[in-house]
């Protein structure tokens, strides 16, 4: 892969997860932040492989692609600046806090003929990638009932997480991963009913907790149940999923096993199920390699800008439902009474200008 000049905007936790991947991919990385955190991050790499830009304009001038790793409420402004400069953009999830903002970003990417890539890294975790492949192959038949859980500690290390106006709260910031996966497997979501409890405002003192549950109705008729927790400081990070269809069930619990259990309800050959997966590579590396390959003229990434838009649409609908206590129609495209699109395929991807 040709050397790629990458502008990394931000120096927080997600930037520190992305930077090693960029360096392993052989990219030339320039970091920009509004404070001295970018310089401190670059200084950790004494070999000089990471340089610092004094302004956003300087970073854009020296970059072919930009990686937006800033707090969520800044994504729109930062990404639009890069897109208007004609740079390919990878942007951490969620792409923005409203569907209208994401639509504006997509329109700008289309106008500039560049790639807008949402950083939905869970699609690149081996367990989830293998599950998506199995469902696409028909392992369970048509998905009917899907359940996802995601538990971690309350992100008190950065104050903006606890402010829903800046992060979207637990439904938008954390549970969007599983909203995206539910839509990938069972198709567009037309209705959301959600509830949220616990500490949901800034500041967030140590020891606070929050939890939310959302029930998604898909145009296909499938139902997804998504539960998220921001827990106590000693909470174990844990994810689970269970996907059921007429032909079987796929389920996984990160606290119990690194692999899958396939419960088949039909006649399948012995040993047929999920192929072995490579658990040694960082999913951030896998994700950014796919983006870099697309920028260099390779296949479009498995996650598209429209995926990012629909994930935000679902998450914002869930937040509105939790606020009002009533179900919310998402207005998802292609959803119509009496018929519905099936699960999205990987061929449904935005074209990248070469």
Helices and strands as residue ranges (DSSP letters): E 5-9, H 13-24, E 28-32, H 37-43, E 50-52, H 56-61, E 65-68, G 72-74, H 75-84, E 88-92, H 99-112, E 116-119, G 121-124, H 126-136, E 143-153, G 159-162, H 164-167, H 169-173, H 176-186, E 189-198, E 210-218, E 223-231, E 238-245, E 248-253, E 261-264, H 283-295, H 305-324, E 328-329
